[in-house]
């Protein structure tokens, strides 16, 4: 594959940027930015975006129209928990353990060539920023293209200097076979069950032959799903009434698209550092409160000790470990351990990951 940053080898059709549907150039696309502004000021100077985006594919006009009027719960705290979520994500490495494993599943041969991974539910570019900060030797030559349906999230990703595009998961503004891998993670349950087959088909459409699609979510019987239903849903403005996945649903989605998938259990903890044991514990409580918009709930738990006890109760994986084939040596409840430069507080989470490879 030719490196995506080499503008000289782009297809002639992509050299000037993606074509726009008639009448859509002036349509609102991002905060203070029309679609025409985005193409001219963001896409045109960026070789990767020019090479992969296609706003002229059939159906784009209706999708762009819907996006222009769409309010998303991740736009800001008035619509849900967008502002608090972005505050939590300032430290992009909190979920690095799971991110690293998923990226290695996406691009197992990244060491031999450049690879572009589309992060469909990328928010403000958390995975891309984590990759840049970690500089992991096992993930060389990896470029993340951040996508999201939230206008504010994509605006923030662009503000971080990342290539990013606003698009729904079930209709991607990308050319056929234009990226090496697709990651659907950290919010897959927000895709409604009726739209999930289309999201999987779209991911397979835009990935190159031989490329991989990785789908991540929490098992519907997991402590994480219980946290969403018992804490987040009843105590946040936007609620959290979303259906999580099962193994059979994941494999069924890919089977329905004509591609087999393997499902594995993925350890995907939240890990936060602190100078002292108490600071690490407090910072993890603060992170969970901001990340999921439940800071006010944790704040009523008699200080950090009470908030920590709540997390230990909700995220007790004893029963889950006993019923599922996951590594029993990993933490079963939130714990704090000494590290080289202080302390680490770790909140265990087990997720399901389906990996599918597009036929060559």
N, C-alpha and C positions, 0 to 999 in steps of 0.2 A: 504493500500500500504506500502511495506517495504521502509524505507528511502533509497534514491538512493545512499547515501554515504556509505552504508554498503556493502563492497565488498564481504563479506562472503556468501551472498545469491544470487549473480549474477548467471544467467544461465551458465552452463558449456561452452556453445558455445561463451559466451561473456567474459569469464574470461581472455583470452589472447589477447583480442582486436578483432576488426573486420577483417574478411578475406579480402584480396585484390584481384582484378581481375588479372589474369595472365598477366605479362608484364607491370603492372602499378606501381610497387613498386618504381621505379626510376623516375616516372613522376613528373614534377614540380607541386607543390600544393600551397605553400605559398612563399613569398619572401625568397630566400635562403634555402628553405626547400622542400624536396621531399615528396611524399605521405608516403613513408616508414618512413622517419624521423618523420613526423607528428604522425603516428600510434605508433612508438616506443617511442618518447620523450614526446608526449602530451597525446595521448589516453591511452597508457598502464598504466601510473601512476594515471589516473583519473577514479574512479569507475563509475561515471555517464556516461562519454563518452564511456567507455567500454561496458556499459549495453545497450546503445541505438543505437550506430552507426553500419551501415552495408554497407560497400563499395562493397560487393560482390553481391548485388541484381541485377537481370537482367537489363541491360541497363546502369549500372554504368560505364562501360569502355568508351562508347561513350561520356557520360557526362563529365567524368574526362578528356578525350582528349580535349573536347571543352573548359573546364575551363583552361587548361594549356596554351592555346593561347589567352584567353579572356582578353581584356583591358577594364576596367570599369571606368566610369566617376568619381567614388568616390575613385579611387586609389590615385590620387594626383591632384594638381592644373594644371599640364600639360595636363591631360586627362579630366579635368572638374573642380571639386571643392572639391576634397578629403581632401587636407591639411587644407583649410579654414574651411571646415565643421567640421573636428576634433578639430580645435582650438575653434570653437563655442561650441562644446559639452564638453569642459572641465568642464563646469557647467552642469552636467547631470540633474539638477532639474528644468530647465527652463520650461519644458513641463509636470511637475509632475501632474498638475490638471487633464489633460487628461489621462496620463499614469495610474494614480491611479484608475480612473474609469474603464479603460479597463482591468486592472489586476483583479479588483474585479469581472468583468464580466467573465473573464477567469476562476477564481478559487473561486467561491462563498463559498465553504466549506473548504477553506484552513485552517481554525482554527482547524479542527478536525484531520488533517493529513498532512504529507508532500506532496507538489505538485510541479511538474516539468512543466514549461511552455516553449515551444519552441518559441523564438522570431525570426521568419523567416527572417525578414528584419532588423536585429538587429544592423547593422553597427559595430561600435567599442564597442558595449555593453552599449549604453547609458541607456536603460531601466534597465538593470541589475545593473549598477552603481548607478542609481537613487534609486532603491530599497534598496541597501546597505546603502546609505547615509541617506535616510529618516527613515529607521527602523520603518515603519508604523505598528502600532499594529493591524490594520485591515487586514494585509497581512502576517501573521505569517507562517513560514515553507515553504516559496515560494522560489524555485530555478529557475533561468532563464538560459536557454541554448541558447546562441547567435548564430544565423546563418546569413550568408550574402554571396552574390556572389563575392564581392570584396575581393581579396587576402590581400590588405593592411588593409582593415577594420578588417578582422579576425585576422591578425597579431597584430593589435593594441589591440583588445579585449583580446587576449592571453597575451599580455604584461601587461594588467590590472589584470591578474590573474583569468580571467573568463573562464569557459568551453565554447568553441566555435568551430564551424565547417564551412568550406567553402562549400557552396552548392547553386544551383539555387532554386528558389521558386517552380518551376514546376517539380523538381526531387530531393527529399530529401534523403540523405544518412542515414536514420533512419529505424529501424525495425518497423514492423507493431505494432500498439497499444502500443507504448513505452513511450509516455508522457501523462500528464494529460490534457494539454490544448495547443492550438496553437494560437499565435498572429501574424496576418498579418497587420502591421501598419507602418506608417511613410515611405511611398515609394511604396505603393501598386499600384499606378498609373504607376510606372516604369515597372510593369509586363505587357507585351503586351496583348491586348485583346484576341489574339488567344491562349495565354498561361494561361490565368486566370482560365479557367475550370480545367486545369491540376493542377494548384496551389491549388485550393480548394479541388480537389480530394486527392491530396497528404497530405494536412493538415488533412483531415478526415481519411486518411489511418493510419497516425502515432499516432493519438489521441486514447486514450483508450475508450472503451464503456462507455457512460455516460459523457465523457469529452466534452469540448467546444472548438469551433473554433471562434475566434473574428476577423472580417475583418474591417479595418478602412481606410477611405480615405475621401477626401474633395469632396463635391457635385460639379458637373461640372458647376453649376451656382453660386458657392460661391465666396466671395471676395478672398479667398485663391487661387482658381483656376484662377481667374482674375489676381492676382499678378504673378502667374507663366507665364501666357500667355503674359501679357503686360509688365512685367519688367524682369523676369528671362530669358525667352526664347530669346528675341531679344538682350539681353545685356550680355550674358555669352558665353564662348567658346563652350561648349557642347550643349547649348540651352536647351530647356525643352519642347519638342514636345511630350507630353504624354497625353493620354485621361484619364480624371478623371471619377468618378463613378456616377451613379444615384441609387436611391432606387430600381428601377425595375431591374437594372443589378445585384445588390447585391443579391436580393432575387432569381433572375433567376439562378445565378451561383450555389447556394446551392440547389435549386429545381432540377437543372440538375444533381446534384450528389445524388439526392434522399433524401435530408435532408432539412426540413423546417428551415427558419431563420427569426428572428425578427430584424427589423432595427430601430434604435433609433438615435436621434440627440445628439451629444456629444459636450459639451463645452470644447475646447482644446486650451486654450490661451498660449501665451508666456509671462512669468512673470520674470522680472529681477529686482534685488535689487540695490539700490545705497544709499550712505550716505546722499545725497541731492536730491532734486527734479530734478535738472539739470543733476546730475550724473546718476540717474536712467534712464532718458530719453536718454542720450547719450549712455549708455551701451546697452539699447534695440536696438537702431539704429545700433550700432556696431555688436550686435549679429545677427540681420537680415542680415546685409551686409556680414558677414562671413558665416553664415549658408547657404545662398542661392547664394553665389558668386557674390553679387551685391554691394559690398562695394564701388566700383568705381562709381556706379550710385548714391548712397546716398551721396558720397563725393562731388558731383557736385551741391548739393542742398543748397548752401549758409549756410554751417555749420549745427549744430545739429537742429536748428530751421527749416531749410529748409527740412532736412531729415525727421524730425518729421511730418511736414505738408504733405509730400509725403505719409508717412505711414497712416496718418489720412484719406487722400483721398482714397487710394487704399483699406484700410481695414474699410471703412464705411459700417456697416452692417444694416443701416436703412432699405433699400429695402429688404434685405434678411430676416430680422426679420419679416417684414410685410407680406412676402409671405410664410414663413415657420413657423411651430408650435414650435418655440424655445422660451426660457425664455426671455421676453422683459426687465426684470430687470437687466440683466447682461450688461456689457459695450458694446456699439455699435461701438465705435471708440477707438483707442489707448488712454489710459488715465494714469495719475500718481496719486497715492494716498499715504497718510502717513501710515507708518507701525510702529511696536513696536521699531525697531532699524533703522529707516531711512525712505526710500521711496521705493515704488514698481511701476514699469512701466509695464503696461499690454496691450498686443496686442491681441484683441479678435479674435478667430477663431472658427467656427462651423464645425464639421465634421459629417459624417455618419458612424455608426457602425452597422454591421450585426453580430448577435450572433446565432450560430447554435449548437445544442447539438446532439452528436452522439448517436444513439440508443443503449440501453443496450443489 
